[in-house]
């Protein structure tokens, strides 16, 4: 029995981590391996999703004011399931799982979904937009945290929400005025950092295997784990076979259709795309299709951007739920290129690999974590992160290329869920 731990899961929440958890479980099943998923919820529960057993364990608040899985429920569930390996996807409330595995001598592996382990900001992006190759001095991390403007953390630090209990009085309105924003942020940073560092140290001391989806990520994480027993492997995220089946694009040769698929939150860089559209020659037949969820994430921000985008005549704004393979095929059949203008270091976006598997080139922010996607120029192109002028020019170049000679087919090998799980099993055999 292999246990996959994902802090959130279908159908309550669907994002990259949830999809990777589902695809990994599906791949194990196709390889005839028993597998169950453990996830978090308000109350203990069990249900079956697409033939996979899902066990929901409740969160509790520990004495350190930290959210963790109930130890009693965790022990009961894992003692019952008797896992031979625990595969982790996501760091939320992971401490008790890692410690349980250590007590029982159960090997653990982790598939990374962001840079939480080597970077307290989870992005490896400094305030000046340069890429950090891994932490060297914790003071540098604080200065980067402050400089890079994580507004949420700064606001929380200033008003005291989610800070440790003994700091609540310090972070009152009066305390903020007395201490100042920088000192308040510094206190919050150090307290929140200590919590996260404790989790990271537990992982460094106990994690057997870390799965990185790209060479860049493997190098960065290897640097962090270099003095520990954790072995690092590179393995690209998989896609369900549904995304890999042939289908035909419906392309109008006299115009360029540019797509964006994803959430409307500040780190995704939609303002950059908006400004690049305004810079385009209005006489060119370039049209944009935006597909985004209608949810509670940054509602005011989304409505503000929606208002700006829908004022443009060449933009079609679509709010929808999570898109399945058939829906994505319909969308991509009408797209020439996809833009992913993120202003933070994307780990490995499912949106990008879906596009490539469905024959749509991608224009990506030029983070090193993504550069391997477009080494073959048929697959797309990089532009300088945050540079709307350059993005506008890249889109114009694609338009001219299409009108003159057409766009080539993408060429990128993406593993199926069965292939991905088979590779994981081979890694387990080597290490465990």
N, C-alpha and C positions, 0 to 999 in steps of 0.2 A: 504493500500500500504506500503510495506517495501522497503526501499532503501538500497542497498548494495554499499558501496564505496570501490573501489579498484583502487589504483593509475595507475596500468597497467591492460590491459585485452586482451583477444583473439581478433583477431588473430595476432596482432602486437607483443605481448609478452606473453610467456607462462612459468610461473614458479609456485612455490608453492602457492603464494598469489592468482594468477589468477585462479588456479585450485580450491582453496578453495572458492573463490567468485562464480565461476560457479557452483560448487557442492551445495553450500548453496542456491543459486537461484533456482537450479533444484529441491532441496528438498522442498523449499517453494511452488513451482509450483505443485509438487506431493501432497502437503497437501492443495492444492486449495487456496493458498494465493497469492494475487497480488504482484509482485516483479519487480523491475527494477534495473539496475546497472548503477552507475555513475563512469566514469573513466576520465583519463586525455589525452590530445592530443594537437596538434598544433592549430587546429581550431575546432570550435563547430560543432558537428555532431551527427547523430542518426542512428543506424543500429540495426538489429535484429540478434542475434547469438543463434542458436539452440532454437528459439522460445522465447528468452528473450530480452526485450528491453534494449538497451545499449545507454546511453547518454554520449557523449564526450564533456568535458568542457575544454576550453583553460587555460593554465598557464600564469600568468603574474609575473613580478618582482616587488616586493613591494619597498617602500621607504627604508626599512631596508635591501635591497639587498637579499630578500628572495623570493623563488618561492612559489606562492600561486595561488589558483583558483580565477578567476575573480569573484568578489563579485556580480557584476551585472548579469552575466550569471548564477551564482549559485542561486541567489535569484529567478530569472525568472524560472529556471528549477524546483526548489523545490517547489515554489509557485504553479506551474502548476501540479506537481505530487502529492502534498499533502500527504507526508509520515506520517505514525503514529509512525514509528520507523526508525532510521538510524543505520545500522550495518556497522561498519568500519573494513576494512582489510588492514592494512598498514598505517604508520604514515606520508608518504610524502604528503606535502601540505594539511594537515588535519585541520589546525587552523580555517579557515573560515567556514568549515562544522560544527565543534563543536560549534563555536560561533553562527552560524545560528540556530542550534538546541536549544541552550540555550535561545536565544531570543524568539523562537516560542514555547518553552516548549515541544519540541519533545524529547522523551527518546532516548538515544544512547547506543549502545553496541559495543564492540570491540572483535574480534577474534585475539589473538596474533599470530604473525608469527616469531618474534625474540625477543630478550631481550632489545629492545630499551628503554623501559620504566624504568626498574631498572638499566640499565647499559649503559654508554655512548659508550662503545666499542661494544655493542649489543651481547656480547658473554658470559659474566660472567666468562671469563677465564683470570686469572692474567698472568703476564709475566712468572711466574714460573710454569705455567700450573695448578695451584690449582684453585678450583672453589670458586668464590665469592658468598656469600649468600645475597648480596644486599648492596647498598651504605650506608656507615656510615659517611664518611667524604669526601668532594669533593677534598681535596688535595690528598687523596688516589687514587681517580679516575684519577687525572692528572698523578701521578707517575706510575699508572698501564698503562695508555695510552701510556706514553713514553716508559716504560719498555717492553710492549708487542709488540712493533715494528710494529705499523700499518704504513707500509711503505708509503702507499698512503697519509695519513694525514701528515706524517712527510715531505714528499716531497712538498706537497702543502703548508705546513707551511713555508718551506724554500724559495720557489720561489714566494709565494704570490698569487697563483691562487686560486680563489674562496674564498679568505679572504675578510673581510669587506673593503669597499673603502678607509676608512681613514688609513688603515694599508698597503695599496699597496706600498706606497713609502718606508715604513719601511722594507718590505720584498723584496726590490730590491736586485740585486746581491751585491751591496755595503753594503746595510743594513744587509744582512745576514753575510757578513764577519765581520762587526763591532759588531753585536749582538751575533753571534754564533748560531749554530743549536738548542741547547737546549732552549735558550731564545726565539728564533723565533717560535719554536714548542709550547712553553708555551703560547705565545701571541695568536697564532692561536687556540690552544686548548680552551683557555678561551672565545674567541669570538664565536667560533663555538658551544661551550658548552652552552653559554648563549642563543643562538638561540634555540637549542634543548630543553633546560630546560624550556623555555617559553612555548613550545608546550606541554611538559610533565605536567607543572603546570595547563595549560588549561584543559588537560585531567583529572588530579587529581581532579579538582574542578567541573567538569561537567559530566564526564562519569558515566553512571548508572551501566553498567554491563561489566565485563571483562571475556572472555571465555579462559581458559587455557587448553591445550591439555594433560597435565599430572599433577600428584600430585606435583612433584618437581617444576614445573613452577607455579602452583597455590600457593605453599608455598612462593616462592620468590616474586611473584607479590603481594601477600597479605601483605607481609612485607612492601612493598613500599606504598601500598594504605591504610595502617592500620588506619590512622586518617581521612580518607575521606569516602564519602558516597558510593563509588563504591563497588558493590558486586561481588565477584569472584566465578566462577563456573568451575568445571573440566569437559571437554567434548572432547573426542578423535575426531580428524579429520575423516571425512567420506571418503568412496570410492564409485564410481558409481557401480551399480549392475553388470556391465560388468566385473569388476575385481573379483567378488565374485562367478561367475558361475564355475561349475566344469570343469576341463580339465585334460589331462593326461601328465605326464612328460615322456620324451624320454631319459632314463638314461642308460648309459653304465656302467655296474657294475665293470669294471676293471680299471676305471680312474675317476679322480675327476675334474669337471669343475667349476671353480671359476669365478664369474662375478663382474664387476664394472659398474654401470650405473649412469651417472651424468656429471656435468660440469668439465672441466679441469681448475681449478683455485687453487691458493696456499692453501686456507683454507680446501680444500677437501682431502689433504693428499696423493695424488697419489705417491709422492716420497717415502712415507713409504711403500706402496704396492710394488713399483718397487724394493726397497732394499730387501723386504721380499722374493720376487721371486728369486732374486739372491742367497739368503741364503738357498733355498730349495735343498734337495738331488736331483741331476739331474736324478737319476735312477728311481724316482717316476713318475708315469703317472699322473701329475697334469698340467692342462692346464687353460689358462686365456682368458676370453673374455671381452674386454673393449668397452663399448658403450658410446659415448660422442657426444655432438653437435658440428657441424662445424660452429662456429659463430665468432663474433669479440671480444669475451672476452679473454683477455690475449693471443693474437695470438702467439707471440714469445714464451711464456711459453709453450703453448700447442704444438707447433711444435717441441720444444726442447724435451719435454717428449715423444712425439710420436716417434721421432727418437730413443730415448733410449729404449722404449718398443718394437718397431718393430724389433730391433736387436736381441731380445730374441726369440728363436725358439718355445717356448711354449705359445706365446702371439698372440692373434688375435685382432687387433685394428680396431674398426668400428666407423666411423664418420657418424652421422645421425641427422635427425631433431627430433622434439618432438615426443615421441613414444605414440601411442594410446593403448587402452586396448588389441586389437587383436595382435598388434606387440609385446607388452610386454609378452603376453601369449606365443608367439612363442619363444621369448628369454628365458623366465623362464622355458619353457618346456625342455630346453637343459642345464640348470644350476643346479648344486648341492647346491652351497652356494653363497651368495652375500657378498662382503666386502664393508663396509662403513667406511673408515679409516680417517675420518675428524679430523682436529687438532683444530677445534673450536667447542664450545658447540652447537651441533645441537638442534634446538628447537623441531621439530618433523618432520622427513623427510618423504615425500610421497614415496620416493624410498624404504624406509624400510617397511612401512605398505603395499605397493604394493607387495613386496617380500613375506611378511608373508601371505598375503591373497592368493597368488598364490603358496604357499607351499614351498617356498625357505627360509631356515634358513639364518640368517644374522650374520656376525661378525662385531661388533661395537666397536668404541673407547669407553673407559669406563667412559663416562660422565654420571652423575647421571640422567640427563634428559632423557637418553635412557635405563637405567638399567631395567625398568619395562618390556621392550620388551622381555627380555631373562630370566625372573624369572623362566619360564618354559624352561628348557635347550633344549627341542626339538626345540625351536625357534631360537637358536643361542648361541653366546658366546661373552663376552667382552674381549678386550685386552687393555693393558696399552697404553694410547694415545701416538702416536709418536714412539712406540717401535717396530721396524721392526723385531727384533729377536723374540719377543713374538708372533707377528702376524704370522711369518713363522712357529712357533711351533704349533699355533692353526690350521693353514691350514693343516699341516702334521698330526695332531691328527684327523682332519676330514677325511683325506685320509685313514688313518689306520682304522678308525671306519667304513667307507663305505666298504672297502675291506673285513673286518672281518664280519660285521653284517648288513650293510646297514644303511641308515639314516632315522630317524623317521619323521613322518609328523608334520608340524608346527601346533600349536594350539593357535590362537589369535583372539579374537572377535573384528571385526572392523565394526562400524555402516555403514549402507547404507545412502545415501543422504537423503532419506525420514525419516529414524530414527533420523538422526542428526537434521534435521529441526524441527521435532516434539519435540525433547528435547529442542531446542532453544525456541520454542513457549511456552513450559511449564515454562521455566525460565522467559520468558517475563511476563507470567501471575502471577508468584510469586512476581516479583519485581515491575512491572509497574501497 
